[in-house]
């Protein structure tokens, strides 16, 4: 007997009409028809069932702080950093915890159950670290929250930055972060990467670097990050986030750079919503959009996953914890509108991100954890088009969120009485 059977489900790989049996918090059967009883049965009615969404790049300490202490008028990355610097001394642990928990509630309703958050360590009080470590424990039953020690003002540039980052790691933050392009000089940026990768190797920790988040094609810290990854034997454990300078680099240099990144097995994390909002701010026209070379990196075999980065904070006034919104934007900016392209984009929100985060027993296979999302769409391609309602979110075999389908009622003579966008407009492909 199963604890739960989800019947008549469409799977991300294109299989349709399958039943998924869940027992003891695991997926124990995937068959066209499971001839067995269950404590609970749910009819997916031909909807897509996916593993939960993963966000490998977020700033939970800043989330939902929009307008505190004022708005970002220029819309630039640098004003956002300056604004955060104004807000930082006013932060309290209690307020940080409450904002983060509110965001996690929203994330659950969107089927987002795995989040990697950068935690600013530039304030020697480390109130951000204390708050998010508490949040990590409180949400553990339903969200896996990974934390990155992130020296927002620079590892060397910020006063006491070196000591604060080490203290944050000692407190239990498990990933080493950095921001080399924000150090005072290119040389200090290079030295920061050498130090941070050495710390990670000594402590046995992963690395996740805000790397070359700039329009400057000469910002080439990703080259150093790849070299240091190989030097310290960190292959597969290092992520380069943003990499927007690659958008502006010449093609010859990139033809050398991408193979080096592939040799180092760098995990690449573009952030489509933020990258196109913040980059190109000094351009008139033509105006660069800034997102890194997603198609070329994927074609080279690198693991590419997409992050949301921000929701309603000094850098980004929008956001809704919806990773499909992130993928939807990526399709447009990367010009990846083909059917196979869209499948790769969906993978970048799920299985690729799970790989970046080092998640175990993630996915839709027998033996994986019983963590699932039922969406109001027929397949992954339609999910990216519609950004549909998450009808059910299942964690450990138990339903933890339920939403009513979005149905439009019509009152027009001779036309249908209702519209289901996830069922009535499926294309013929």
C-alpha positions in Angstrom: 0.0 0.0 0.0 1.3 3.5 -0.9 1.0 6.6 1.2 0.1 8.6 -1.8 -0.5 7.9 -5.5 -0.6 10.8 -8.0 -2.4 9.4 -11.0 -2.6 10.4 -14.7 0.5 12.6 -14.6 2.6 13.9 -17.4 6.4 13.8 -16.7 9.1 16.3 -17.7 10.7 13.8 -20.1 7.5 13.7 -22.2 5.9 10.5 -20.9 2.1 11.0 -20.4 -0.5 9.4 -18.3 1.7 7.9 -15.6 1.0 7.1 -12.0 3.6 8.0 -9.3 3.5 6.1 -6.1 5.0 7.5 -2.9 5.9 5.6 0.2 7.9 6.5 3.3 8.9 9.9 1.8 10.3 8.3 -1.4 9.2 7.7 -4.9 8.6 3.9 -5.0 6.8 3.4 -8.3 6.3 5.1 -11.7 4.0 3.2 -13.9 1.3 3.7 -16.5 -1.2 2.3 -14.1 -0.4 1.4 -10.5 -2.9 -1.3 -9.5 -2.7 -0.7 -5.7 -4.4 1.2 -2.9 -3.1 4.3 -1.2 -3.8 6.3 1.9 -4.5 9.2 -0.5 -4.9 9.4 -4.3 -4.7 12.6 -6.4 -5.7 12.8 -10.0 -3.3 15.1 -11.9 -5.7 15.0 -14.9 -3.0 15.0 -17.5 -1.1 17.9 -15.8 2.7 18.2 -15.6 4.3 16.7 -12.5 7.9 18.0 -11.9 10.5 17.8 -9.3 10.5 21.0 -7.2 12.2 24.1 -8.5 15.6 25.1 -7.2 17.1 28.6 -6.9 20.9 28.4 -6.7 21.4 32.1 -6.4 19.4 34.4 -4.1 19.9 37.1 -1.4 17.4 36.3 1.4 18.9 38.8 3.8 17.8 41.6 1.5 14.5 40.2 0.2 11.3 42.2 0.8 13.3 45.3 1.9 12.2 47.4 -1.1 12.0 51.0 -0.2 14.2 50.7 2.9 15.5 53.3 3.4 14.7 54.6 0.0 14.3 53.5 -3.6 17.1 52.9 -6.2 16.5 55.8 -8.5 19.2 55.0 -11.0 18.4 51.3 -11.1 22.1 50.4 -11.2 24.0 47.7 -9.4 26.2 50.3 -7.7 23.4 52.3 -6.3 21.8 49.1 -5.0 25.0 48.2 -3.2 25.1 51.8 -1.8 21.5 51.5 -0.7 22.2 48.2 1.0 25.1 49.8 2.8 22.7 52.4 4.2 20.3 49.8 5.3 22.8 47.4 6.8 23.4 49.2 10.1 19.7 49.3 10.7 19.1 45.6 10.3 17.9 43.6 13.3 17.9 39.8 13.6 14.2 39.8 14.3 13.3 41.8 11.1 15.6 39.7 9.0 14.1 36.4 10.2 10.5 37.6 9.6 11.2 38.9 6.1 13.0 35.6 5.2 10.2 33.5 6.6 7.6 35.5 4.6 9.6 34.9 1.5 9.8 31.2 2.2 6.0 30.9 2.5 5.8 32.4 -1.0 8.4 30.1 -2.3 6.6 27.0 -1.1 3.4 28.1 -2.8 5.5 28.4 -6.1 7.0 24.9 -5.7 10.4 26.4 -4.9 11.8 24.1 -2.2 15.6 24.4 -2.6 17.3 27.8 -2.3 21.0 28.9 -2.0 21.2 32.3 -0.4 24.2 34.6 -0.2 24.6 36.1 3.3 26.4 39.5 3.5 29.3 39.2 5.9 30.6 42.8 5.5 29.0 44.0 8.8 31.1 42.7 11.6 28.0 42.2 13.8 27.1 39.3 11.4 23.5 39.8 12.3 22.6 38.6 8.8 24.4 35.3 9.4 22.8 34.8 12.8 19.3 35.4 11.3 19.6 33.2 8.2 21.2 30.3 10.2 18.0 30.5 12.4 15.8 30.6 9.3 17.7 27.6 7.8 16.8 25.5 10.8 13.2 26.7 11.0 12.4 26.0 7.3 14.3 22.8 7.2 11.2 20.6 7.2 10.0 22.1 3.9 12.8 24.1 2.3 16.5 23.2 1.9 18.3 26.5 2.5 22.0 26.6 1.7 24.0 29.7 2.9 27.0 31.4 1.2 29.4 33.6 3.2 29.4 36.6 0.9 31.6 39.7 1.5 29.3 42.1 -0.3 31.7 45.1 0.1 34.7 43.0 -1.0 36.8 40.5 0.8 39.8 42.9 1.0 38.0 46.1 0.4 35.7 46.0 3.4 37.3 46.8 6.8 37.6 43.5 8.6 36.2 41.6 5.6 38.7 38.7 5.9 38.0 38.1 9.6 34.2 38.5 9.2 34.0 35.9 6.4 36.1 33.4 8.4 33.8 34.0 11.5 30.7 33.4 9.4 32.2 30.1 8.2 33.0 29.1 11.8 29.3 29.8 12.7 28.2 27.1 10.2 27.7 28.9 6.9 28.8 26.2 4.5 29.8 27.8 1.2 32.6 30.3 0.4 31.6 33.4 -1.6 33.3 36.4 -3.1 33.0 39.4 -5.4 36.4 40.0 -7.1 35.2 42.7 -9.5 34.1 44.9 -6.6 37.6 44.9 -5.0 39.5 48.1 -5.4 41.8 46.8 -8.2 41.9 43.9 -10.6 44.9 42.6 -8.7 43.1 42.6 -5.4 40.2 40.8 -7.1 42.6 38.1 -8.3 44.2 37.8 -4.9 40.8 37.5 -3.3 40.0 34.5 -5.5 43.3 32.8 -4.6 42.5 33.2 -0.9 38.9 32.2 -1.1 39.6 29.0 -3.1 42.4 28.1 -0.7 40.0 28.5 2.2 37.4 26.3 0.5 40.0 23.6 -0.2 41.3 23.7 3.4 37.8 23.5 4.9 36.4 21.1 2.3 33.7 23.6 1.3 32.1 24.5 -2.1 32.7 27.9 -3.7 30.1 30.3 -5.2 31.5 33.6 -6.6 29.7 36.7 -7.8 32.0 36.9 -10.8 32.4 39.6 -13.4 28.9 41.2 -12.8 29.8 44.1 -15.1 29.7 45.3 -18.6 33.5 45.6 -18.7 34.9 43.0 -21.1 38.2 43.3 -19.4 36.8 41.9 -16.2 38.1 38.4 -16.5 38.1 37.0 -13.0 36.3 33.9 -14.3 39.6 32.9 -15.9 41.3 33.1 -12.5 38.5 31.3 -10.8 38.7 28.4 -13.2 42.5 28.2 -12.8 42.3 28.3 -9.0 39.6 25.6 -9.2 41.9 23.3 -11.0 44.9 24.2 -8.8 43.0 23.2 -5.6 41.2 20.2 -7.1 37.8 21.8 -6.6 36.3 20.7 -10.0 32.5 20.5 -9.9 32.4 22.3 -6.5 32.7 25.8 -7.8 30.0 28.1 -9.2 30.6 31.3 -11.2 27.5 33.5 -10.8 26.4 36.2 -13.2 29.4 36.2 -15.6 27.8 39.2 -17.4 31.1 40.5 -18.7 31.2 37.5 -21.0 28.3 39.2 -22.9 30.8 42.0 -23.9 34.0 40.0 -24.5 35.4 39.4 -27.9 34.7 36.0 -29.5 38.3 35.0 -29.7 38.9 35.3 -26.0 35.7 33.5 -25.2 36.8 30.6 -27.5 39.7 30.2 -25.1 37.8 30.9 -21.9 34.9 28.4 -22.3 37.2 25.3 -22.6 39.1 26.4 -19.5 35.8 26.7 -17.6 34.8 23.3 -18.9 38.1 21.8 -17.8 37.4 23.2 -14.3 33.8 21.9 -14.4 32.5 25.4 -13.3 28.8 25.5 -12.5 27.4 28.6 -14.3 24.6 30.6 -12.7 23.1 33.4 -14.9 20.4 35.5 -13.3 18.3 36.5 -16.3 15.9 38.9 -14.5 18.6 40.9 -12.7 21.2 40.7 -15.4 19.0 42.4 -18.0 17.7 44.9 -15.5 21.1 46.1 -14.2 23.5 45.7 -17.1 23.9 48.1 -20.0 23.0 51.1 -17.9 25.8 53.2 -19.3 24.8 52.4 -22.9 22.7 54.5 -25.2 21.9 52.4 -28.3 22.8 49.7 -29.2 22.1 48.7 -25.6 23.7 45.6 -24.2 21.4 43.3 -22.1 24.3 41.7 -20.2 23.2 38.1 -19.7 26.1 35.7 -20.2 26.4 33.3 -23.2 23.9 30.7 -22.1 23.6 28.7 -25.3 27.4 28.5 -25.9 28.1 27.4 -22.3 25.4 24.8 -22.5 26.8 23.6 -25.9 30.2 23.2 -24.3 28.8 20.9 -21.7 28.9 23.2 -18.7 26.3 22.8 -16.1 24.1 26.0 -16.4 21.4 26.7 -13.9 19.4 29.9 -13.4 19.0 32.0 -10.3 16.4 34.5 -9.3 18.9 36.6 -7.3 16.5 39.2 -5.9 12.9 39.8 -5.0 11.7 43.3 -3.9 15.1 44.6 -2.7 17.5 47.5 -3.4 18.5 45.9 -6.7 15.2 44.6 -8.1 11.8 46.0 -7.4 10.0 43.0 -8.8 10.1 39.2 -8.3 7.6 36.6 -7.0 9.6 33.5 -6.1 8.6 32.0 -9.5 11.5 30.2 -11.1 9.4 29.8 -14.3 9.4 33.6 -14.6 13.2 33.4 -14.5 13.2 30.7 -17.3 10.6 32.6 -19.3 12.9 35.6 -19.4 15.9 33.4 -20.2 14.2 32.1 -23.3 13.8 35.6 -24.6 17.2 37.0 -23.7 19.2 34.0 -24.8 16.9 33.7 -27.9 16.3 30.0 -27.1 12.8 29.6 -28.4 13.1 26.1 -30.0 11.4 23.1 -28.5 14.7 21.5 -27.4 16.0 24.9 -26.2 13.0 25.2 -23.9 13.6 21.7 -22.4 17.1 22.8 -21.6 15.9 25.9 -20.0 13.5 23.9 -17.8 16.3 21.6 -16.8 18.3 24.8 -15.8 15.5 25.5 -13.2 15.4 21.9 -11.8 18.0 19.2 -12.4 20.9 21.4 -13.4 20.3 23.6 -10.3 20.1 20.5 -8.1 23.5 19.5 -9.5 24.9 23.0 -8.8 23.6 22.7 -5.2 24.9 19.2 -4.7 21.4 17.9 -3.8 21.1 14.2 -3.1 18.1 12.0 -4.1 16.5 14.8 -6.1 14.4 14.1 -9.2 11.6 12.0 -10.6 13.0 8.5 -10.5 12.3 5.6 -8.2 14.3 6.0 -5.0 14.3 9.8 -5.2 12.8 11.9 -2.4 9.0 12.3 -2.7 9.2 16.0 -3.5 6.9 17.0 -6.4 5.0 19.9 -7.9 1.8 19.5 -10.0 1.4 22.4 -12.5 -1.5 23.7 -14.4 0.2 22.9 -17.7 0.6 19.8 -20.0 4.4 19.8 -20.3 7.6 21.7 -19.6 7.3 23.8 -22.8 3.8 25.0 -21.8 4.9 25.5 -18.2 7.6 28.0 -19.4 5.0 29.7 -21.7 2.3 30.0 -19.2 4.1 30.3 -15.8 1.1 28.3 -14.5 -0.5 27.8 -11.1 1.2 25.3 -8.9 -1.8 23.2 -8.1 0.0 21.0 -5.5 3.3 21.0 -3.8 4.4 17.8 -2.2 7.3 17.5 0.3 8.4 14.1 1.7 5.2 12.5 0.3 2.8 15.1 2.0 0.9 17.9 0.4 2.2 21.2 1.8 0.6 23.7 -0.6 -2.5 23.6 -2.7 -3.8 26.3 -5.1 -7.0 26.4 -7.1 -6.5 26.3 -10.9 -6.7 29.5 -12.8 -10.0 29.3 -14.8 -11.5 32.2 -16.6 -15.3 32.5 -16.9 -16.7 33.9 -20.1 -20.2 35.4 -20.5 -20.3 35.7 -24.2 -23.1 34.3 -26.4 -21.8 31.4 -28.6 -18.5 31.1 -26.9 -17.2 28.7 -24.2 -18.3 29.2 -20.6 -14.8 28.9 -19.3 -11.2 29.0 -20.3 -8.4 26.8 -18.8 -5.1 28.2 -20.2 -3.3 25.0 -19.3 -5.6 22.7 -21.2 -7.5 24.6 -23.9 -4.5 26.1 -25.8 -2.0 23.2 -26.0 -0.2 23.6 -29.4 0.4 20.9 -32.0 4.1 20.3 -31.9 
